[in-house]
Amino acid sequence: MNASIAIQTLPFLEGNRKEEMYSVIDEVIAYIKKQELVYEVGPFETTIEGELSQLIKIIEDVTRLCVEKGAKSVLSYVKIHYSEEGVSAISEKVEKHR
């Protein structure tokens, strides 16, 4: 694993109804789960670890998924941690705080 990302995806739908927005976000999280990578869902973003190319593809795929599910536009906030030598696992970063 040479990268981790944190992504917050905000699909903007007709009428900006919260329930519909959460439904699309649930679809995004379901897609991420299917990738069989280590991930953690938080209240504002989802963190995923893997290879950089996999993670960049996920960013693109979830953006397109939001549009397929009815979003008129999508706003995503993405943080990327990358190193050829590898990056710290999600568990290493959070386990002492749990």
Buried (B, 14 or more C-beta within 10 A) or exposed (E): BBBBBBBBBBBBBEEEEEEBBEBBBEBBBEEBEEBEBBBBEEEEBBBBBBEBEBBBEBBEBBBEBBEEBBBEEBEBEEEBBEEEEEBEEBEEBEEEEE
